[in-house]
Amino acid sequence: MSEKAIPPSADAAARRTKNSRAVQILARGGYIASGVLHVLVAWLAVQLALGQPEGQADESGAFRTLAQMPGGEVVLWAVAVGFAALAVWQLLTAAVGAPNAGSQAGARAKSAAKGVLYAVLAVSGVRAAQGTGGSGRSEESMTAQVLEMPGGPWLVGAGGLAIVGVGVYHVVKGARKKFLRDLTGTGGGSVGQVVVRLGQVGYVAKGIALGVVGGLIVAAAVTTDAAQAGGLDEALRTMRDQPFGTALLIVVGLGIGAFGLYSFARARFARL
């Protein structure tokens, strides 16, 4: 998407909207929504490790857990609005570009992908609030459909490798503290060491989980067996079933919780 692809008037309007105080406040609310979701997934993951599953240890399970809490419907609507606002902000960033980005094309593509992801989460939140959320087991059916297409195993394998790549990116981003580029001191404050440590642990743990998800999808492509595929819940169950899997799953679950706490901090310190 080039600068010339957007008429000057539309580009200016998009920039004004993106930089408006209202949109930025709502976008920060999206990071709070992300924090809520990750903390709930972490709780479900630890419960799974301890043999006390309360539900699927993924986004769908987190939404259903929220729905069952007192006042959960109100919280779900707030979470959905936060994700929707963050989706709008990311898509506007994809349209007008990110300041100080090394590669505008790469930054725009990344923002567009994030915008779509947050939009999907917003829709999932709305469906959960309305009581129409699905079972969260769509990964296998989607994989099965793609496997039946010409060249389907190659497409599924490529998708799995892409997810593995995202997982590696998260691990590197956490280990090298590259996430600090997303933050800035606001209101005279600064990012403390607690936030840095939460970011490091959180990104690495999330990267490991995504790597396992991608590995399961690659396995489905190699075996042409859609049952091998799965989302985050299946990935965490796979971890649990390995030698020392209970300890590993608890560590990863706590790491995902750390990412959730980091997301709360990011709501304040995010560079918007």
Buried (B, 14 or more C-beta within 10 A) or exposed (E): BEEEEBEEEEBEBBBEBBEEEEBBEBBBBBBBBBBBBBBBBBBBBBBBBEEEBBBBBBBBBBBBBBBEEEEBBEBBBBBBBBBBBBBBBBBBBBBBBBEEBEEBEEBBEBBBEBBBBBBEBBBBBBBBBEEEBEEBBEBBEEBBEBBEEEEBBEBBBBBBBEBBEBBBBBBEBBEEEBBBEEBEEBEEEEBEEEBBEBBBBBBBBBBBBBBBBBBBBBBBBEEBBBEBBBBBBBBBBBBBEEEEBBEBBBBBBBBBBBBBBBBBBBBBBBBB
